[in-house]
């Protein structure tokens, strides 16, 4: 197997691990099945031998965990940008957020109409961002929660907790302490359920793969939930 000069240079400078993770992310972004993501294909994409990845990942599960960790880090960035538009997000996550321009104004209007205020609007915006992330990155999203179902490595657990922490922090600012934990779990269950139902095509065939339609539905449902909270 031939190895590109750039791949060789990256490997010798300690960049092979990152190159393999990026290869895994690319496979998922191209519509690859998370179940088929493995060390051999990642190595081929990175331009190294089939044995080279074992210097960094003892097995396929370790690679999957590393890719999932990046997914949760990107999800956290998307949620933070929704909660505070001034943060900004770059790259593919930024595309999901759409700059928080018109969508942000619409969410604020919907929440304010129900007397919920800016904090409630930020919570709704987080939910829309969560569902939008899933719609934009279905393979990565499925891998993230499939990998986290077992006993995750420390880095993956920390990244997952960090993403959930953005939601928890916002809820804690809106609820009495005795209600905050349960409310955060309820909000997560709501947005995750909508995200999975949309990915599985159970909300209507017209929503499958239609990110704009999914975002619009998410906004309507979450705004209704905010008014009833």
C-alpha positions as CSV (number, residue, x, y, z in Angstrom):
1,X,0.0,0.0,0.0
2,X,1.4,3.4,-0.9
3,X,1.7,6.1,1.7
4,X,1.5,9.7,0.9
5,X,4.3,12.1,2.0
6,X,1.9,14.1,4.1
7,X,0.6,11.1,5.9
8,X,4.2,10.0,6.6
9,X,5.1,13.4,7.9
10,X,2.0,13.6,10.1
11,X,2.9,10.2,11.6
12,X,6.5,11.0,12.4
13,X,5.4,14.3,14.0
14,X,2.9,12.5,16.2
15,X,-0.2,13.4,14.1
16,X,-1.3,9.8,13.2
17,X,-3.8,9.5,16.0
18,X,-5.6,12.7,14.9
19,X,-5.4,11.7,11.3
20,X,-7.1,8.4,12.1
21,X,-9.8,10.1,14.0
22,X,-10.3,12.6,11.2
23,X,-10.6,9.7,8.8
24,X,-13.3,8.1,10.9
25,X,-15.2,11.4,11.0
26,X,-14.9,11.7,7.2
27,X,-16.3,8.2,6.7
28,X,-19.3,9.0,8.9
29,X,-19.9,12.4,7.2
30,X,-19.9,10.6,3.8
31,X,-22.8,8.5,5.0
32,X,-20.9,5.5,6.3
33,X,-22.5,3.1,8.7
34,X,-20.9,3.5,12.2
35,X,-20.9,-0.3,12.5
36,X,-18.5,-0.5,9.5
37,X,-16.1,2.1,10.8
38,X,-12.8,0.3,11.6
39,X,-9.1,0.6,11.9
40,X,-8.3,-0.9,8.5
41,X,-10.4,1.7,6.6
42,X,-9.2,4.5,8.8
43,X,-5.6,3.5,8.1
44,X,-6.3,3.4,4.4
45,X,-7.8,6.9,4.5
46,X,-4.8,8.2,6.5
47,X,-2.4,6.6,4.1
48,X,-0.6,4.3,6.5
49,X,-0.2,0.6,6.9
50,X,-3.0,-1.5,8.4
51,X,-0.8,-2.1,11.5
52,X,0.1,1.5,12.1
53,X,-3.1,2.4,14.0
54,X,-2.4,-0.1,16.7
55,X,0.3,2.2,18.0
56,X,-2.5,4.5,19.2
57,X,-5.7,2.3,19.3
58,X,-5.6,-1.2,20.8
59,X,-8.8,-2.1,18.9
60,X,-11.7,-0.8,16.9
61,X,-13.7,0.2,20.0
62,X,-10.9,2.6,21.1
63,X,-11.0,4.3,17.7
64,X,-14.8,4.6,17.9
65,X,-14.6,6.1,21.3
66,X,-12.1,8.7,20.1
67,X,-14.4,9.6,17.2
68,X,-17.4,9.8,19.5
69,X,-15.4,12.1,21.9
70,X,-14.9,14.6,19.1
71,X,-18.6,14.3,18.3
72,X,-19.5,15.3,21.9
73,X,-17.0,18.1,21.8
74,X,-18.6,19.5,18.6
75,X,-22.1,19.0,20.1
76,X,-21.1,21.0,23.1
77,X,-19.8,23.8,20.9
78,X,-23.1,23.9,19.0
79,X,-25.1,24.0,22.3
80,X,-22.8,26.8,23.7
81,X,-23.2,28.8,20.5
82,X,-27.0,28.4,20.7
83,X,-27.1,29.4,24.3
84,X,-24.8,32.4,23.7
85,X,-24.7,33.4,20.0
86,X,-21.6,35.6,20.7
87,X,-19.5,32.5,21.1
88,X,-19.7,31.5,17.4
89,X,-18.9,28.1,15.9
90,X,-16.7,27.2,13.0
91,X,-16.9,24.6,10.2
92,X,-19.7,22.0,9.9
93,X,-21.1,22.8,13.3
94,X,-21.4,26.4,12.4
95,X,-23.3,25.4,9.3
96,X,-25.8,23.5,11.6
97,X,-26.2,26.6,13.8
98,X,-26.8,28.9,10.7
99,X,-25.3,31.8,12.6
100,X,-28.3,31.9,15.0
101,X,-29.6,34.8,13.0
102,X,-33.2,34.5,11.9
103,X,-33.8,31.3,13.8
104,X,-32.5,32.9,17.1
105,X,-34.9,35.9,16.6
106,X,-37.8,33.6,16.0
107,X,-37.1,31.5,19.1
108,X,-36.8,34.6,21.2
109,X,-40.1,35.8,19.9
110,X,-41.8,32.5,20.5
111,X,-40.4,32.2,24.1
112,X,-41.1,35.8,25.0
113,X,-44.7,35.5,23.8
114,X,-45.2,32.8,26.5
115,X,-43.6,35.0,29.2
116,X,-40.5,32.7,29.3
117,X,-37.8,35.4,28.8
118,X,-34.3,35.2,27.4
119,X,-33.2,32.3,29.5
120,X,-36.1,30.2,28.2
121,X,-35.3,31.3,24.6
122,X,-31.7,30.1,25.1
123,X,-33.0,26.7,26.3
124,X,-35.2,26.4,23.2
125,X,-32.3,27.4,21.0
126,X,-30.2,24.7,22.6
127,X,-32.8,22.1,21.8
128,X,-33.1,23.2,18.2
129,X,-29.3,23.1,17.9
130,X,-29.2,19.6,19.4
131,X,-31.8,18.3,16.9
132,X,-30.1,20.2,14.1
133,X,-26.7,18.6,14.9
134,X,-28.3,15.1,14.8
135,X,-29.9,15.9,11.4
136,X,-26.6,17.3,10.0
137,X,-24.4,14.5,11.3
138,X,-26.6,11.3,11.6
139,X,-23.8,8.8,11.5
140,X,-21.7,10.6,14.1
141,X,-24.7,11.2,16.3
142,X,-25.7,7.5,16.3
143,X,-22.1,6.5,17.0
144,X,-21.8,9.0,19.9
145,X,-24.7,7.5,21.9
146,X,-24.1,3.9,20.8
147,X,-20.5,4.1,22.1
148,X,-21.5,5.9,25.3
149,X,-24.0,3.1,26.2
150,X,-21.3,0.9,27.6
151,X,-18.6,1.9,30.1
152,X,-17.0,4.8,28.2
153,X,-13.3,5.8,28.5
154,X,-12.6,8.8,30.7
155,X,-12.2,11.2,27.8
156,X,-15.5,10.2,26.2
157,X,-17.3,10.3,29.5
158,X,-15.9,13.8,30.1
159,X,-16.9,15.0,26.7
160,X,-20.4,13.6,27.0
161,X,-20.8,15.2,30.5
162,X,-19.5,18.5,29.1
163,X,-22.2,18.6,26.4
164,X,-25.0,17.7,28.9
165,X,-23.5,20.3,31.3
166,X,-24.4,23.1,28.9
167,X,-28.1,22.1,29.1
168,X,-27.9,21.5,32.8
169,X,-26.4,24.9,33.5
170,X,-29.1,26.7,31.5
171,X,-31.9,24.7,33.3
172,X,-30.4,25.3,36.7
173,X,-30.6,29.1,36.0
174,X,-34.4,28.7,35.3
175,X,-35.6,26.2,37.9
176,X,-35.5,25.9,41.7
177,X,-32.6,23.6,42.7
178,X,-34.9,20.8,43.8
179,X,-36.4,20.6,40.2
180,X,-33.3,21.3,38.1
181,X,-31.9,17.7,37.8
182,X,-35.2,16.2,36.8
183,X,-36.0,19.0,34.4
184,X,-32.6,18.8,32.7
185,X,-33.2,15.0,32.1
186,X,-36.7,15.7,30.8
187,X,-35.4,18.3,28.4
188,X,-32.7,16.0,27.2
189,X,-35.2,13.1,26.7
190,X,-37.4,15.4,24.7
191,X,-34.8,16.7,22.3
192,X,-33.1,13.4,21.9
193,X,-36.4,11.6,21.3
194,X,-37.3,14.1,18.5
195,X,-33.8,13.8,17.0
196,X,-33.9,10.0,16.9
197,X,-37.5,9.9,15.6
198,X,-36.5,12.3,12.8
199,X,-33.4,10.2,11.9
200,X,-35.5,7.1,11.8
201,X,-38.1,8.6,9.5
202,X,-40.8,8.2,12.1
203,X,-41.9,11.8,11.9
204,X,-42.8,11.5,8.3
205,X,-40.9,10.7,5.1
206,X,-40.7,14.4,4.2
207,X,-38.5,15.1,7.2
208,X,-35.9,12.4,6.5
209,X,-32.8,14.1,5.3
210,X,-34.5,17.5,5.3
211,X,-32.6,19.5,7.8
212,X,-34.6,22.7,7.4
213,X,-37.9,20.9,7.9
214,X,-36.5,19.1,11.0
215,X,-35.3,22.4,12.5
216,X,-38.7,24.0,11.9
217,X,-40.5,21.2,13.6
218,X,-38.1,21.2,16.5
219,X,-38.6,24.9,17.0
220,X,-42.4,24.6,17.0
221,X,-42.4,21.7,19.4
222,X,-39.8,23.2,21.8
223,X,-41.6,26.6,21.8
224,X,-44.8,24.8,22.8
225,X,-42.9,23.0,25.6
226,X,-41.4,26.3,26.8
227,X,-44.8,28.0,27.0
228,X,-46.1,25.1,29.1
229,X,-43.1,24.9,31.5
